[in-house]
Amino acid sequence: MRYSGLRVFAQGLAGNRGWKPVWRRPEPKAEYDIVIIGGGGHGLSTAYYLAKNHGLRNIAVLEKGYLGGGNVGRNTTIVRANYFLPGNSEFYSHSLKLWEGLEAELNYNVMHSQRGLINLFHSDGQRDAFVRRGNAMLAQGDDAVLLDREGVREKLPYLDFEQGRFPIHGGLYHPRGGTARHDAVAWGYARGADRLGVDLIQNCEVTGIDTRQGRVTGVQTTRGPIRARQVAMVAAGRSSQVAAMAGLRLPIESHVLQAFVTEGLKPVIDHVVSFGMGHFYISQSDKGGLVFGGDLDFYASYAARGNLPMVEHVMEAGMTLMPMIGRARVLRSWGGIMDMSPDGSPIIDRTPVEGLFVNCGWNYGGFKAVPASGWCLAHLMATGAPHKVAEGFRLDRFRTGQGLMDEEGTGSQHNLH
Ligand SMILES: Cc1cc2nc3c(=O)[nH]c(=O)nc-3n(C[C@H](O)[C@H](O)[C@H](O)COP(=O)(O)OP(=O)(O)OC[C@H]3O[C@@H](n4cnc5c(N)ncnc54)[C@H](O)[C@@H]3O)c2cc1C
């Protein structure tokens, strides 16, 4: 069923009785050409582009819970292309271009809103670093504008510019940055993949990866064994556990990242604002909630909930930046499991097991990567060659040290860098 304004109108007149389920609920088959482990944003977009760009059809996505129940539905929805180093910047630039056509591509409203992102700076040294970053963004073909203090005040008059510790000197403005509705992105890709014949199998946990003579042959699942010629591990925070099923040890640590939302308010924050020195960032959802977050909980964990010290830290940073936030009531908080790589950059690569691929290491920023990540993993699996915008995301960089990318030295212990 094609969605359109006319369709919504007609369905409204007919009592909304004609809507169909957005995807099928197929039983798993005994064999597929390709099995993707993980029905998050990256797994679903990989399946979609394998079918759409490469004409492959005999594909299953295996999801242990429900589609969109992982990090893709838990993030703070920021979409941007403001990276500095070669290797990352062309990839995220490609991703942002895909975002800009995504709703038309999927015939699905993912509520992509390019409301602009402002990264604040608080010293001359930080301003110089942002000037370099802005020039790199412009050289990449993306957009960047340096704002002085008055330029920021014009856009964000509610900030406390005179705060003692980090007085605001200006900001790097990325007008094409913004937000999207996170779970709609999963649903849109799921619907698109299903329409191209991909089997989306929920409540199907992969419990083992079968190999013979160094080659992958299939997976064991809670719904029985499934044979496959190619298997992709796209399990985000669970990547290390899934890879261990094939005897592999990944350079990944899993940590909790928390986020918060307030009660719905009238429009007040019409940009995404990032206060790096305070480890705080914020935007306002279309429902009116102020959505904000901070840094990682600094211990490795598979619990999708955080700890109180980080709650205190984030609230303090919010109050420092915009005291008005103290008037809003926090509605809820939650956590997601982040797959942190040592250099803050992702991995899209083959593994030493033939036919077995890995997509992980998205750190804080894998939501905005969803389109390009699926595009590039699909390209690698279908053609055997890495896509040119993801050539650096190789697993062996942690062994050889060559081509090591480092946006800002994030990795698992951000506070130690
Ligand atoms: C609080 C928070 C805020 C964030 N904010 C942003 C942001 O503003 N912008 C941004 O770009 N990124 C952000 N991120 C990061 C982003 O959400 C993640 O990097 C990205 O969603 C990870 O990829 P995914 O969508 O495929 O993950 P997921 O949705 O987690 O998908 C992985 C799936 O694999 C499944 N799985 C795991 N093990 C198995 C198994 N054995 N068998 C079958 N299935 C399995 C899981 O159930 C899960 O559904 C944030 C993350 C969090 C937690």
The ligand as a Gaussian input file, in Angstrom:
#p B3LYP/6-31G(d) Opt

LIG

0 1
 C       20.669000       7.172000      24.856000
 C       21.248000       7.094000      23.465000
 C       21.339000       8.235000      22.695000
 C       21.861000       8.170000      21.401000
 N       21.828000       9.294000      20.644000
 C       22.222000       9.235000      19.349000
 C       22.060000      10.366000      18.520000
 O       21.524000      11.404000      18.928000
 N       22.485000      10.286000      17.235000
 C       23.068000       9.165000      16.748000
 O       23.476000       9.178000      15.581000
 N       23.197000       8.050000      17.511000
 C       22.785000       8.059000      18.785000
 N       22.882000       6.936000      19.586000
 C       23.538000       5.732000      19.044000
 C       22.638000       4.887000      18.168000
 O       21.368000       4.734000      18.752000
 C       23.285000       3.508000      17.951000
 O       24.627000       3.664000      17.543000
 C       22.574000       2.720000      16.855000
 O       21.181000       2.720000      17.044000
 C       23.090000       1.266000      16.887000
 O       22.696000       0.548000      15.752000
 P       21.291000      -0.244000      15.615000
 O       20.223000       0.736000      15.361000
 O       21.444000      -1.270000      14.559000
 O       21.187000      -0.898000      17.044000
 P       20.008000      -1.697000      17.753000
 O       18.705000      -1.028000      17.518000
 O       20.435000      -1.918000      19.156000
 O       19.996000      -3.052000      16.933000
 C       20.695000      -4.231000      17.275000
 C       19.665000      -5.330000      17.399000
 O       20.312000      -6.592000      17.525000
 C       19.475000      -7.409000      18.297000
 N       20.251000      -8.538000      18.784000
 C       21.279000      -8.533000      19.675000
 N       21.720000      -9.779000      19.882000
 C       20.960000     -10.599000      19.105000
 C       20.937000     -11.993000      18.892000
 N       21.789000     -12.837000      19.534000
 N       20.015000     -12.507000      18.034000
 C       19.152000     -11.692000      17.372000
 N       19.135000     -10.351000      17.554000
 C       20.027000      -9.817000      18.397000
 C       18.998000      -6.474000      19.399000
 O       17.829000      -6.971000      20.035000
 C       18.777000      -5.174000      18.626000
 O       17.424000      -5.004000      18.230000
 C       22.357000       6.948000      20.890000
 C       22.252000       5.802000      21.653000
 C       21.693000       5.849000      22.933000
 C       21.573000       4.602000      23.738000

